[in-house]
Amino acid sequence: MNIKNYYLIIDTNSVLIKEIDRRLDMYLILKVRQESEFFAAISDLDLKLPSFIYDNDGKTWLSTYFPKNLKIPKVNLIINKFKASEREKTYVVDTMIENQNELSIIDKLVEIPSLIINGSDVYGGFLNVYARFHSSQLEKVSELLARYTSTSKNARIEWLGPSPGIMKIMDDINKEYPLSVVTYSTPINREDIHVREIPSSPKILCEVKSSGAMKGDINLVVSTDMPVEDLIPIDLSENLYQMELRSPFPFIVRNKANIQHIIRIAYFGKLQNGKIEVTVFLPTDFLYEFYSILYEVADETDNKVIVKTVIPYSQGVWDFI
């Protein structure tokens, strides 16, 4: 199960992300208590540890990442006890989720139109999951939360209300663990877009919701400044839609990153002049592993890829993306 989020901007004129900062105007923080030996061992660590949720043979597993630069004796004991695997800048502990029923709510949530999972971490004995969605879907979200949280002591809502915006979310994550930004471009065909024509609008934003792994599709939430007949509506009053993108290069990169359990926090892109330009926000500890995938996929598929930026995250990036 992939709960990682991406962004894609498609337009004829450059759009800055800060212009649509709170288009998905609702925010959800869901906490799922875990009572495993691993969670008991880390429950008293005053650390938020980034995590990656995935499916393995029908069971939900969790990768939890410990930076190598932590100078905490207990962390070394945990890494040894739970046989952590070693990455370039992190140690990774893989554990099976004990409360499978409670976590199934996440699969149900991502089926709701406009709802995007923004990542997860572990802290204080809980797995914390963060999501944004549009207020037109509040009734569906509330009904689902009531169905699952009212019958379980292990699943609880920490926040359900207005979204602070993607910029504030990125700032907060960067305070917990440093982020970096990678931008690359690669050719794309018109046939990769599953609509007859994207209008020449100055403000069109698409945010990746999930991927149809069997079809090779990437499902998008589309926000425009004018009606678009070819797209499936989510909320016509705000020109919010759904669409699918079929673009082999970004799809292969995404799948390889998922297989390697590389966390990506946000994923932006622009489609212009026959190319797709993608900007990825990810923890700095995964920087080398991610851009290595870009070159690997370019070599395997004979695609030309240009890596344009590899920089630390700062508030200044919002002035040019």
Summary of the structure (lengths in Angstrom):
residues: 321
radius of gyration: 19.4
end to end distance: 28.7
largest distance: 59.3
contacts: 1025
relative contact order: 0.21
helix: 30%
strand: 38%
